[in-house]
Structure formats: structure tokens, C-alpha cells
Amino acid sequence: MSEDLGTVDRAVLNAFQGGFPVVERPFEPAAAALADHGVDIDADELLTRVQDLDDAGVLTRFGALINAEAIGGTATLVATHAPEDSYDEHAEIINAYPEVAHNYEREHPHLNMWFVVSVAEESRVEEVLAEIEAETGEETYNLPKQQEFHVGAKFPVEGPQTQDIDCSALGPDVTPTDSQSLTADELDLVLEIQDGLPVTATPYADVAAEIDADVDWVLETIQRFNMEGKVRRVGVIPNHYALGYSENGMTVWDVPDEVIDEVGPAIAEFDFVTHCYERPRHDGVWPYNFFAMTHGRSEAESQERIQQVRDRMAKHWDVSEDDWDTLFSTRILKKTGIRLDERARQNTETA
């Protein structure tokens, strides 16, 4: 699908995977920013192009990318073994749990199924995993995030290099707070925008109308959430498969504990590393404590990028062949996204 994109569509995708204006009519300053970079477009055409990209499946959505962890509750990555002769039945059991948001088949001789559990209360993780183990007869390995070095899933395309456009300052003047909980009104807003904003000339006003709120309050709250980290970014959220990023490689590393705080930020600097975490080892089963997710548009590009990660790793410690691996995803078994309803409600102030 990426081969069918025109020059202007590519400019839009490169420019607005973040940093979209938070003003009542955002497509007007967004189009002006593109025009300043030599892309001849007005607000109406920009709106139409984003609508078309959304309808064609090039985007998963348009709007605010919510940071689920900052909203409330917890999520964790889990690995397990599924026997080859009953793999699909095993997947059906796990996918039936509403707490399971994503599930992937990955290339590994033993841990060949990887899923994400998202819950409102951390204690529920152990309960879900115990139930899954009882049903499947297979042990699960919980790999909660211990440090986050980078989450930035952005996927540039060939074409106008408009990535330096950033309109995130175009919004109301707000002051961030240190509140970890949500008000009832903020809960309504989060639930309304978790699947994206309407792709209209006045998306924030349309959201305000849906939740019976003042548009200025919606603008101020989204802008404040952006500053507080409750929203990771506002913009177009691409379907990376539609853009040709089919090589999804989870590289894992046994990084010496004494250098992991140096390695993390160094690897996070790569623009093709979309996620970068420290996670726990499991003795005798899983020796790796560092995860760096890479995406490539071909096997050759993916291998080149993995080599770049290894070369930078080698500047910090003596990397051997036994110290790392790459687990490529071979099948998406479930991908519903992390649902915020229960997690956000649990973290909402009551009167």
C-alpha cells in the first residue's frame, strides 16, 4: 500500500506522527506548517488527505495516543510455550481473556507465544496468569517493564523530509500538574478519545459536543495531558504494515546490570527502535533483560538495523553470540489494543 502514496501524502505522514496542533481548527495551522516546508496544501485538502489515509487503512487512527500506564492500572508482557500440535487451541484459550490485549506468535524454540495483559489492579496479573496456566498446562513467564528508555513508534516513509515539523506548541497555555488520578470529567474525555479523534475540521469541538463539555476545556485538558505524559503525542497514528514495515523484530539482550543504564539511552537514540525496555530475566529459561523493538521494510533492512544495535551495544560491553537473539513475529493472534475503560475508572476520583 505504501507504494501507492503520493508525494503530499508522504509529507503528511512524515510531518504529523506527532506534534499536531491542539486548537479548535487544527488543520489550518498544520497546512500552513507544511506550506512553509514547500508542500503546497491548504486546510481543506489536508483534511481530505487525512480522511482518505484513514479510510484506506494507512492509519490505525487520528488523534491522541494515550499513555495507558499514566492513566492508571498496569500492563505486562508475558511469554509462554504453545505445543505445535495444539498451538491454535492454546491461542484461543489465551485470547478469550479480556485482559489480553495483544498476542503474537514469535520465532523461538520454546517461548513461541507472547501476549500483553492489561489490568486495572496489579494483583489481577497473577490471577490471570494462574488461570491461563491451569487451562493450558503450560508455565507463563511474566516480564514486566522495569525501566522504559523509549516508546516512540514512528514510521517515516520515503519522500519529503518533513519530520522536523512540530506544531505541539500550538495550543492553549496550560500548566502541568502532578496529579496521578483522573477527575470524572477527565475520565469521560479519555474514554471518548482513546480510539482517536473524529477526522473533521473541528475534531476537538466535536469531542466536546459528544461529552457535553466546553471546547476550551477539552483543548486545555488534552494539551495538559500531552505535557504530563498522559498523552504520548497527538497526530496521525500509522498502520506500519500498510507502510511496508513488515519485518517486526524483537531483539533481546543479556546486558550486564552495571551498564544497562548507559546502554538504554544509547539504543533509544536510534529512530528505528520503536520500543526500548529493561525487563527481568527468568533463570534457566530466559536470560535476557533488555528489549529493543526494531521494524524494517525488508529482511535486509531489518538485519542491517539489528547490526547497528549490536555495534552500539559493543561500545559498552563485550557482546557474544550467546548474549542476544531476535524474535520475529510470524503471526498476529490478537490485537485489540489496550482498553482503558476499567483502568481509567479505577483511577478516577470519586466525590
Helices and strands as residue ranges (DSSP letters): G 2-4, H 7-15, H 27-36, H 43-55, E 59-66, H 68-71, E 74-80, G 84-86, H 87-95, E 100-106, E 113-119, H 123-136, E 140-143, E 147-151, H 184-193, H 203-210, H 215-228, E 231-238, E 247-253, G 257-259, H 260-268, E 273-278, E 290-296, H 299-313, G 321-323, E 324-335, H 341-346
